[in-house]
């Protein structure tokens, strides 16, 4: 079969597989709204696709009730085969497109925060670049004054971020990793010298080094533990640091303490600093996020690629 003919055949096949994609998305999300956002379609359209598939197969795939969506026995029996079929179809389509030279080298712009370019996210971007050499990946670092890493302004296609932050409810995301939180303190601080983990209640009794560049109250509250602080806690120390090195230097000089995710601690090892586990705080979520109303085709392709590797973790 000529490459052009093979491409047409694969395109028709993928169009027919849209019903199977709809079924897998609902099965994994257990929620029509989340599944629709994942597929970049509306919930009514998704519901109609599921009904069409159920009618075609002659079986009911889902039980629906006010609490959510559950697979029927027939739905459970189909799931693994459906996943395998879709994965093979995606690979064939990508291979045919690359061989036919029909994929446009559209750049992918990825925003990231200081604490979001970790071994996990770097590996994912590097892997995508190897699989799709036709895509030029541009990475843009954003500072603490934009926790959305360019998403809310529309400056990037997708972003590696750590919610919560103001405006995150407008975005969709897929979780990449979860990191325990560590206290960042001077190496000679009593918390470091104790030699064990610290509780959050102890940590907030220390002055926090709060960067004035952080102007999002939701983001600030999460990282500076505002909800745990009371009138007995010392006032924060305000920092005008504009770079990570300035901020780390201030911590090492004893101006205050801070909180960081474990996965990035190794990237910021410096003389005079210590990283201490915090034993009673929930982990920080690292997510790939996008704005469903603005995402480019390059962004959509990357999101689908990531979702195939973390299919159960897509979130609204």
C-alpha positions as a Markdown table, in Angstrom:
| # | Residue | x | y | z |
|---|---|---|---|---|
| 1 | Unk | 0.0 | 0.0 | 0.0 |
| 2 | Unk | 1.4 | 3.4 | -1.0 |
| 3 | Unk | 2.2 | 5.8 | 1.9 |
| 4 | Unk | -0.5 | 8.2 | 0.9 |
| 5 | Unk | -3.1 | 5.4 | 0.8 |
| 6 | Unk | -1.9 | 4.0 | 4.1 |
| 7 | Unk | -2.3 | 7.4 | 5.7 |
| 8 | Unk | -5.9 | 7.8 | 4.4 |
| 9 | Unk | -6.7 | 4.3 | 5.7 |
| 10 | Unk | -5.2 | 5.0 | 9.1 |
| 11 | Unk | -7.1 | 8.3 | 9.3 |
| 12 | Unk | -10.4 | 6.6 | 8.7 |
| 13 | Unk | -9.5 | 3.9 | 11.2 |
| 14 | Unk | -8.7 | 6.5 | 13.9 |
| 15 | Unk | -12.0 | 8.3 | 13.2 |
| 16 | Unk | -13.8 | 5.0 | 13.8 |
| 17 | Unk | -11.8 | 4.5 | 17.0 |
| 18 | Unk | -13.1 | 7.7 | 18.5 |
| 19 | Unk | -15.9 | 5.7 | 20.2 |
| 20 | Unk | -13.4 | 3.4 | 21.7 |
| 21 | Unk | -11.4 | 6.4 | 23.0 |
| 22 | Unk | -14.6 | 7.8 | 24.6 |
| 23 | Unk | -15.2 | 4.5 | 26.4 |
| 24 | Unk | -11.7 | 4.2 | 27.7 |
| 25 | Unk | -11.7 | 7.8 | 28.9 |
| 26 | Unk | -14.9 | 7.4 | 30.9 |
| 27 | Unk | -13.7 | 4.0 | 32.2 |
| 28 | Unk | -10.5 | 5.6 | 33.6 |
| 29 | Unk | -11.9 | 8.9 | 34.8 |
| 30 | Unk | -15.2 | 7.5 | 36.2 |
| 31 | Unk | -16.6 | 10.9 | 35.4 |
| 32 | Unk | -18.1 | 12.2 | 32.2 |
| 33 | Unk | -17.0 | 15.8 | 32.8 |
| 34 | Unk | -13.3 | 14.9 | 33.4 |
| 35 | Unk | -13.4 | 12.4 | 30.5 |
| 36 | Unk | -14.8 | 15.0 | 28.1 |
| 37 | Unk | -12.2 | 17.6 | 29.1 |
| 38 | Unk | -9.5 | 14.9 | 28.5 |
| 39 | Unk | -10.9 | 14.3 | 25.0 |
| 40 | Unk | -11.4 | 18.0 | 24.3 |
| 41 | Unk | -15.1 | 17.6 | 23.6 |
| 42 | Unk | -18.3 | 18.5 | 25.5 |
| 43 | Unk | -20.0 | 16.1 | 28.0 |
| 44 | Unk | -23.2 | 15.8 | 25.8 |
| 45 | Unk | -21.1 | 14.8 | 22.8 |
| 46 | Unk | -19.2 | 12.2 | 24.9 |
| 47 | Unk | -22.5 | 10.8 | 26.3 |
| 48 | Unk | -23.8 | 10.4 | 22.8 |
| 49 | Unk | -20.6 | 8.6 | 21.7 |
| 50 | Unk | -20.9 | 6.2 | 24.6 |
| 51 | Unk | -24.6 | 5.5 | 23.7 |
| 52 | Unk | -23.6 | 4.8 | 20.1 |
| 53 | Unk | -20.9 | 2.4 | 21.2 |
| 54 | Unk | -23.2 | 0.5 | 23.6 |
| 55 | Unk | -25.9 | 0.2 | 20.9 |
| 56 | Unk | -23.3 | -1.1 | 18.4 |
| 57 | Unk | -22.0 | -3.7 | 20.8 |
| 58 | Unk | -25.4 | -4.6 | 22.2 |
| 59 | Unk | -24.2 | -4.3 | 25.8 |
| 60 | Unk | -24.3 | -1.7 | 28.6 |
| 61 | Unk | -20.8 | -0.6 | 29.4 |
| 62 | Unk | -21.5 | 1.7 | 32.4 |
| 63 | Unk | -23.8 | 2.0 | 35.3 |
| 64 | Unk | -24.6 | 5.6 | 36.0 |
| 65 | Unk | -25.8 | 7.0 | 39.4 |
| 66 | Unk | -25.6 | 10.3 | 41.3 |
| 67 | Unk | -22.2 | 9.3 | 42.8 |
| 68 | Unk | -20.5 | 8.7 | 39.4 |
| 69 | Unk | -19.9 | 6.1 | 36.8 |
| 70 | Unk | -19.1 | 2.4 | 37.3 |
| 71 | Unk | -18.1 | -0.2 | 34.7 |
| 72 | Unk | -20.5 | -3.1 | 34.2 |
| 73 | Unk | -19.1 | -6.6 | 34.0 |
| 74 | Unk | -19.1 | -6.3 | 30.2 |
| 75 | Unk | -17.3 | -2.9 | 30.4 |
| 76 | Unk | -14.6 | -4.4 | 32.6 |
| 77 | Unk | -14.0 | -7.3 | 30.2 |
| 78 | Unk | -13.4 | -4.9 | 27.3 |
| 79 | Unk | -11.1 | -2.4 | 29.0 |
| 80 | Unk | -7.6 | -3.9 | 28.6 |
| 81 | Unk | -8.2 | -5.0 | 25.0 |
| 82 | Unk | -9.5 | -1.5 | 24.2 |
| 83 | Unk | -6.4 | 0.1 | 25.7 |
| 84 | Unk | -4.1 | -2.1 | 23.7 |
| 85 | Unk | -6.0 | -1.4 | 20.5 |
| 86 | Unk | -5.8 | 2.3 | 20.9 |
| 87 | Unk | -2.1 | 2.2 | 21.8 |
| 88 | Unk | -1.4 | 0.3 | 18.6 |
| 89 | Unk | -3.6 | 2.6 | 16.5 |
| 90 | Unk | -1.7 | 5.7 | 17.9 |
| 91 | Unk | 1.6 | 4.2 | 17.2 |
| 92 | Unk | 0.7 | 3.3 | 13.6 |
| 93 | Unk | -0.7 | 6.7 | 12.9 |
| 94 | Unk | 2.4 | 8.4 | 14.3 |
| 95 | Unk | 4.7 | 6.1 | 12.3 |
| 96 | Unk | 2.8 | 6.6 | 9.1 |
| 97 | Unk | 2.8 | 10.4 | 9.5 |
| 98 | Unk | 6.5 | 10.5 | 10.1 |
| 99 | Unk | 7.3 | 8.3 | 7.1 |
| 100 | Unk | 5.0 | 10.3 | 4.9 |
| 101 | Unk | 6.5 | 13.5 | 6.0 |
| 102 | Unk | 3.0 | 14.9 | 6.7 |
| 103 | Unk | 3.6 | 16.1 | 10.3 |
| 104 | Unk | 4.2 | 19.8 | 10.5 |
| 105 | Unk | 7.1 | 20.8 | 12.7 |
| 106 | Unk | 4.9 | 22.9 | 14.9 |
| 107 | Unk | 6.8 | 24.1 | 18.0 |
| 108 | Unk | 5.7 | 23.0 | 21.4 |
| 109 | Unk | 6.0 | 25.7 | 24.1 |
| 110 | Unk | 6.3 | 24.4 | 27.6 |
| 111 | Unk | 6.3 | 26.7 | 30.6 |
| 112 | Unk | 7.7 | 25.5 | 33.9 |
| 113 | Unk | 8.3 | 26.7 | 37.5 |
| 114 | Unk | 11.5 | 26.6 | 39.4 |
| 115 | Unk | 10.3 | 23.5 | 41.3 |
| 116 | Unk | 8.7 | 21.7 | 38.4 |
| 117 | Unk | 11.6 | 20.7 | 36.1 |
| 118 | Unk | 12.5 | 17.5 | 37.9 |
| 119 | Unk | 14.0 | 14.2 | 36.8 |
| 120 | Unk | 10.4 | 13.0 | 36.0 |
| 121 | Unk | 9.4 | 16.0 | 33.9 |
| 122 | Unk | 12.8 | 16.3 | 32.2 |
| 123 | Unk | 12.7 | 12.6 | 31.3 |
| 124 | Unk | 9.2 | 13.0 | 29.9 |
| 125 | Unk | 10.2 | 15.9 | 27.7 |
| 126 | Unk | 13.4 | 14.2 | 26.5 |
| 127 | Unk | 11.5 | 11.0 | 25.7 |
| 128 | Unk | 8.9 | 13.0 | 23.7 |
| 129 | Unk | 11.6 | 14.7 | 21.8 |
| 130 | Unk | 13.2 | 11.3 | 20.8 |
| 131 | Unk | 9.9 | 9.9 | 19.7 |
| 132 | Unk | 8.8 | 13.0 | 17.9 |
| 133 | Unk | 12.0 | 14.6 | 16.4 |
| 134 | Unk | 9.9 | 16.7 | 14.1 |
| 135 | Unk | 8.6 | 18.7 | 17.1 |
| 136 | Unk | 10.7 | 21.6 | 18.3 |
| 137 | Unk | 10.3 | 21.9 | 22.1 |
| 138 | Unk | 10.8 | 25.4 | 23.6 |
| 139 | Unk | 10.9 | 25.5 | 27.4 |
| 140 | Unk | 10.3 | 28.8 | 29.3 |
| 141 | Unk | 11.0 | 29.3 | 33.0 |
| 142 | Unk | 8.6 | 31.4 | 35.0 |
| 143 | Unk | 9.2 | 32.9 | 38.4 |
| 144 | Unk | 7.1 | 32.9 | 41.5 |
| 145 | Unk | 4.9 | 35.8 | 40.3 |
| 146 | Unk | 3.2 | 33.5 | 37.8 |
| 147 | Unk | 2.5 | 30.1 | 39.3 |
| 148 | Unk | 0.6 | 29.0 | 36.2 |
| 149 | Unk | 3.9 | 29.3 | 34.2 |
| 150 | Unk | 2.4 | 31.2 | 31.4 |
| 151 | Unk | -0.9 | 29.3 | 31.0 |
| 152 | Unk | -3.3 | 31.9 | 32.3 |
| 153 | Unk | -1.8 | 34.5 | 30.0 |
| 154 | Unk | -1.8 | 32.2 | 27.0 |
| 155 | Unk | 1.9 | 32.5 | 26.5 |
| 156 | Unk | 2.6 | 28.7 | 26.5 |
| 157 | Unk | 0.9 | 25.6 | 25.1 |
| 158 | Unk | 1.3 | 23.5 | 28.3 |
| 159 | Unk | 3.0 | 24.0 | 31.6 |
| 160 | Unk | 4.7 | 22.0 | 34.4 |
| 161 | Unk | 3.3 | 23.4 | 37.6 |
| 162 | Unk | 2.5 | 22.7 | 41.2 |
| 163 | Unk | -1.1 | 23.6 | 42.3 |
| 164 | Unk | -2.8 | 25.1 | 44.1 |
| 165 | Unk | -2.7 | 28.6 | 42.7 |
| 166 | Unk | -5.3 | 31.3 | 41.7 |
| 167 | Unk | -7.0 | 30.4 | 38.4 |
| 168 | Unk | -6.1 | 26.7 | 38.5 |
| 169 | Unk | -9.8 | 25.9 | 38.3 |
| 170 | Unk | -9.8 | 27.1 | 34.6 |
| 171 | Unk | -7.1 | 24.5 | 33.7 |
| 172 | Unk | -7.0 | 20.7 | 33.1 |
| 173 | Unk | -4.1 | 18.6 | 34.2 |
| 174 | Unk | -2.5 | 15.1 | 34.4 |
| 175 | Unk | -0.5 | 14.2 | 37.5 |
| 176 | Unk | 3.1 | 13.3 | 36.8 |
| 177 | Unk | 4.5 | 12.8 | 40.4 |
| 178 | Unk | 4.0 | 13.4 | 44.1 |
| 179 | Unk | 6.8 | 14.7 | 46.3 |
| 180 | Unk | 7.2 | 14.7 | 50.0 |
| 181 | Unk | 7.8 | 18.2 | 51.3 |
| 182 | Unk | 11.1 | 19.1 | 53.0 |
| 183 | Unk | 12.0 | 22.0 | 55.3 |
| 184 | Unk | 14.8 | 24.2 | 53.9 |
| 185 | Unk | 16.8 | 25.5 | 56.8 |
| 186 | Unk | 20.4 | 26.8 | 57.4 |
| 187 | Unk | 22.8 | 23.9 | 58.1 |
| 188 | Unk | 23.4 | 25.0 | 61.6 |
| 189 | Unk | 19.7 | 25.5 | 62.5 |
| 190 | Unk | 18.4 | 23.4 | 65.5 |
| 191 | Unk | 15.9 | 21.7 | 63.2 |
| 192 | Unk | 18.8 | 20.4 | 61.0 |
| 193 | Unk | 20.9 | 19.5 | 64.0 |
| 194 | Unk | 18.2 | 17.4 | 65.6 |
| 195 | Unk | 18.9 | 14.7 | 63.0 |
| 196 | Unk | 15.3 | 13.6 | 62.4 |
| 197 | Unk | 12.1 | 14.7 | 60.6 |
| 198 | Unk | 10.3 | 17.9 | 61.8 |
| 199 | Unk | 6.6 | 18.3 | 62.3 |
| 200 | Unk | 4.8 | 21.2 | 60.6 |
| 201 | Unk | 3.7 | 22.7 | 63.9 |
| 202 | Unk | 7.3 | 23.0 | 64.9 |
| 203 | Unk | 8.4 | 24.5 | 61.6 |
| 204 | Unk | 5.8 | 27.3 | 61.6 |
| 205 | Unk | 7.3 | 28.5 | 64.9 |
| 206 | Unk | 10.3 | 29.7 | 62.8 |
| 207 | Unk | 10.3 | 32.9 | 60.7 |
| 208 | Unk | 9.4 | 32.0 | 57.1 |
| 209 | Unk | 11.3 | 33.7 | 54.3 |
| 210 | Unk | 8.5 | 34.9 | 52.1 |
| 211 | Unk | 9.5 | 36.3 | 48.7 |
| 212 | Unk | 7.6 | 39.5 | 47.7 |
| 213 | Unk | 7.6 | 38.3 | 44.1 |
| 214 | Unk | 4.9 | 35.7 | 45.2 |
| 215 | Unk | 1.7 | 37.8 | 44.8 |
| 216 | Unk | -0.8 | 35.0 | 44.5 |
| 217 | Unk | -2.4 | 34.5 | 47.9 |
| 218 | Unk | -3.4 | 30.9 | 47.2 |
| 219 | Unk | 0.0 | 29.9 | 46.1 |
| 220 | Unk | 1.7 | 31.7 | 49.0 |
| 221 | Unk | -0.7 | 30.1 | 51.5 |
| 222 | Unk | 0.3 | 26.6 | 50.3 |
| 223 | Unk | 4.0 | 27.1 | 50.3 |
| 224 | Unk | 4.3 | 29.3 | 53.4 |
| 225 | Unk | 1.9 | 27.2 | 55.5 |
| 226 | Unk | -0.4 | 30.1 | 56.2 |
| 227 | Unk | -3.3 | 27.8 | 57.3 |
| 228 | Unk | -1.1 | 26.4 | 60.1 |
| 229 | Unk | 0.1 | 29.8 | 61.4 |
| 230 | Unk | -1.5 | 31.6 | 64.3 |
| 231 | Unk | -0.8 | 34.7 | 66.4 |
| 232 | Unk | 1.9 | 32.9 | 68.3 |
| 233 | Unk | 4.0 | 32.4 | 65.2 |
| 234 | Unk | 6.7 | 34.9 | 64.3 |
| 235 | Unk | 6.1 | 37.3 | 61.5 |
| 236 | Unk | 7.5 | 36.3 | 58.1 |
| 237 | Unk | 10.7 | 37.8 | 56.8 |
| 238 | Unk | 10.1 | 39.4 | 53.5 |
| 239 | Unk | 12.6 | 38.9 | 50.8 |
| 240 | Unk | 13.1 | 40.8 | 47.5 |
| 241 | Unk | 15.0 | 37.9 | 45.9 |
| 242 | Unk | 14.4 | 37.6 | 42.2 |
| 243 | Unk | 16.4 | 34.4 | 41.5 |
| 244 | Unk | 16.7 | 31.0 | 43.2 |
| 245 | Unk | 20.4 | 31.7 | 44.0 |
| 246 | Unk | 19.5 | 34.9 | 45.9 |
| 247 | Unk | 16.7 | 33.1 | 47.8 |
| 248 | Unk | 19.0 | 30.2 | 48.7 |
| 249 | Unk | 21.7 | 32.5 | 49.9 |
| 250 | Unk | 19.3 | 34.3 | 52.2 |
| 251 | Unk | 18.2 | 30.9 | 53.7 |
| 252 | Unk | 21.8 | 29.9 | 54.2 |
| 253 | Unk | 22.5 | 33.2 | 56.0 |
| 254 | Unk | 19.8 | 32.4 | 58.5 |
| 255 | Unk | 17.2 | 35.0 | 57.4 |
| 256 | Unk | 14.3 | 32.4 | 57.5 |
| 257 | Unk | 13.1 | 28.9 | 56.6 |
| 258 | Unk | 11.2 | 27.6 | 53.7 |
| 259 | Unk | 9.5 | 24.5 | 52.2 |
| 260 | Unk | 10.6 | 22.6 | 49.0 |
| 261 | Unk | 9.6 | 19.4 | 47.2 |
| 262 | Unk | 11.9 | 16.5 | 47.7 |
| 263 | Unk | 12.5 | 15.8 | 44.0 |
| 264 | Unk | 14.2 | 19.1 | 43.5 |
| 265 | Unk | 16.2 | 19.2 | 46.7 |
| 266 | Unk | 19.2 | 17.5 | 45.0 |
| 267 | Unk | 19.3 | 20.3 | 42.4 |
| 268 | Unk | 19.8 | 22.9 | 45.0 |
| 269 | Unk | 22.4 | 21.4 | 47.3 |
| 270 | Unk | 24.5 | 24.3 | 48.5 |
| 271 | Unk | 27.0 | 24.8 | 51.4 |
| 272 | Unk | 25.2 | 26.1 | 54.4 |
| 273 | Unk | 21.8 | 24.5 | 53.6 |
| 274 | Unk | 20.0 | 21.5 | 55.0 |
| 275 | Unk | 16.8 | 19.7 | 53.8 |
| 276 | Unk | 14.8 | 18.1 | 56.6 |
| 277 | Unk | 11.7 | 15.8 | 56.0 |
| 278 | Unk | 8.4 | 17.1 | 57.2 |
| 279 | Unk | 6.5 | 14.2 | 58.6 |
| 280 | Unk | 2.9 | 15.4 | 58.7 |
| 281 | Unk | 2.2 | 17.4 | 55.5 |
| 282 | Unk | 0.6 | 16.0 | 52.3 |
| 283 | Unk | 2.9 | 15.7 | 49.3 |
| 284 | Unk | 3.2 | 18.3 | 46.6 |
| 285 | Unk | 1.6 | 17.3 | 43.2 |
| 286 | Unk | 3.6 | 17.9 | 40.0 |
| 287 | Unk | 1.2 | 18.2 | 37.1 |
| 288 | Unk | 1.2 | 18.9 | 33.4 |
| 289 | Unk | -1.5 | 21.5 | 32.9 |
| 290 | Unk | -3.2 | 23.1 | 29.9 |
| 291 | Unk | -6.0 | 25.6 | 29.2 |
| 292 | Unk | -8.7 | 23.6 | 27.3 |
| 293 | Unk | -10.0 | 26.8 | 25.7 |
| 294 | Unk | -6.6 | 27.9 | 24.3 |
| 295 | Unk | -4.5 | 24.7 | 23.7 |
| 296 | Unk | -2.8 | 24.4 | 20.4 |
| 297 | Unk | -2.6 | 21.2 | 18.3 |
| 298 | Unk | 1.0 | 20.7 | 19.3 |
| 299 | Unk | -0.2 | 20.9 | 22.9 |
| 300 | Unk | -3.0 | 18.5 | 22.3 |
| 301 | Unk | -0.7 | 15.9 | 20.8 |
| 302 | Unk | 1.7 | 16.2 | 23.8 |
| 303 | Unk | -1.2 | 15.9 | 26.3 |
| 304 | Unk | -2.4 | 12.8 | 24.6 |
| 305 | Unk | 1.1 | 11.3 | 24.7 |
| 306 | Unk | 1.4 | 12.0 | 28.4 |
| 307 | Unk | -2.1 | 10.7 | 29.1 |
| 308 | Unk | -1.3 | 7.3 | 27.5 |
| 309 | Unk | 1.5 | 7.0 | 30.1 |
| 310 | Unk | -0.6 | 8.2 | 33.1 |
| 311 | Unk | -4.1 | 7.4 | 31.9 |
| 312 | Unk | -5.7 | 7.1 | 35.3 |
| 313 | Unk | -4.4 | 10.5 | 36.6 |
| 314 | Unk | -6.1 | 13.1 | 34.4 |
| 315 | Unk | -7.9 | 15.6 | 36.4 |
| 316 | Unk | -10.2 | 18.5 | 35.9 |
